[in-house]
Amino acid sequence: QVQLVESGGGLVQPGGSLRLSCAASGSIFSTYVMGWYRQAPGKQRELVAYITSGGSTIYADSVKGRFTISRDNAENTVYLQMNSLKPEDTAVYYCNAKRYPLNYWGQGTQVTVSS
């Protein structure tokens, strides 16, 4: 069992930055693929980025060059650094941990980009 707790969301102006954190507990964090997803009102949940146990990363085209995912296995934490934020980045952001066949979600943190 893995418990995921996100933090770091909030209200930011366009062009601003936020860093989301996801603290994991309960299992061997380093063996999981960790990801960030987001869901805007009226839209499906979508992948933002993920990072493998070996440190390889994948990003959605919409965030490439602006967002950076990283992990600290010693602290059981995954981060999402978000720069140059746009209003269309507004969504609830969810942390995800996968290790087949296991799949865990956090409760989500709201990110609002507005002037």
C-alpha positions in Angstrom: 0.0 0.0 0.0 1.2 3.5 -0.9 -0.2 6.7 0.5 0.4 9.9 -1.5 0.0 13.4 -0.2 0.3 16.4 -2.6 1.1 20.0 -1.5 2.2 23.2 -3.1 -0.9 24.2 -5.1 -2.4 27.7 -5.1 -3.2 30.8 -7.0 -0.6 32.3 -9.3 -0.5 34.9 -12.0 0.2 34.0 -15.6 3.9 33.7 -16.1 4.5 32.7 -12.5 5.9 29.6 -11.0 4.8 26.9 -8.5 6.4 23.7 -7.2 4.2 20.8 -6.3 5.4 18.1 -3.9 4.1 14.6 -3.4 5.2 12.7 -0.3 4.8 9.0 -0.5 4.8 6.5 2.4 4.0 2.8 3.0 6.1 1.0 0.4 9.4 1.0 -1.6 9.1 4.4 -3.3 12.1 4.0 -5.5 10.6 1.1 -7.4 7.6 3.0 -8.5 7.0 5.1 -11.7 5.8 8.4 -10.3 3.6 10.7 -12.3 1.7 13.9 -12.2 -1.7 14.2 -13.9 -4.2 17.0 -14.0 -7.9 17.4 -14.5 -9.6 20.7 -15.5 -13.3 21.3 -15.0 -15.3 19.4 -17.6 -12.2 17.6 -19.0 -10.7 14.2 -18.7 -7.7 13.6 -16.5 -4.5 13.9 -18.5 -0.9 13.0 -18.0 1.4 15.9 -17.3 4.7 14.1 -16.7 6.2 10.9 -15.3 9.6 9.8 -14.0 10.7 6.2 -13.9 12.7 4.5 -11.1 15.8 5.0 -13.3 15.1 8.7 -13.7 13.8 8.8 -17.2 11.2 11.4 -17.8 8.3 12.0 -20.2 6.2 15.2 -20.6 3.0 16.1 -22.2 3.6 18.4 -25.3 1.7 21.2 -23.6 4.2 21.5 -20.7 7.5 20.6 -22.4 10.1 23.3 -21.7 8.0 24.8 -18.8 7.6 21.9 -16.3 10.2 19.7 -14.7 9.5 16.5 -12.8 12.1 15.1 -10.3 12.2 12.7 -7.5 14.2 12.3 -4.3 14.2 8.6 -3.3 15.8 9.4 0.0 12.9 11.6 0.9 10.2 9.5 -0.8 9.1 12.6 -2.6 8.4 13.6 -6.2 8.3 17.2 -7.4 6.8 19.1 -10.3 8.4 22.5 -10.9 6.0 24.6 -13.0 7.3 27.7 -14.7 5.8 30.2 -17.2 2.3 29.1 -16.0 -0.6 29.8 -18.3 -4.4 30.1 -17.5 -4.9 26.8 -19.4 -2.7 25.1 -16.7 -5.5 25.6 -14.2 -6.6 22.2 -12.9 -6.5 19.8 -10.0 -3.1 18.1 -10.1 -2.8 14.5 -8.9 0.2 12.5 -7.9 0.3 8.9 -9.1 2.4 5.9 -8.3 2.5 2.8 -10.5 4.2 -0.5 -10.2 2.3 -3.1 -12.1 -0.3 -4.2 -11.2 -0.5 -1.5 -8.5 -1.7 2.0 -9.1 -2.2 4.7 -6.4 -3.5 8.2 -6.5 -3.2 11.2 -4.2 -6.1 13.4 -3.2 -5.1 16.2 -5.6 -4.1 19.9 -5.2 -5.7 22.8 -6.9 -3.6 25.0 -9.2 -5.2 28.2 -10.5 -3.5 30.5 -12.9 -5.3 33.8 -13.1 -4.6 37.5 -13.0 
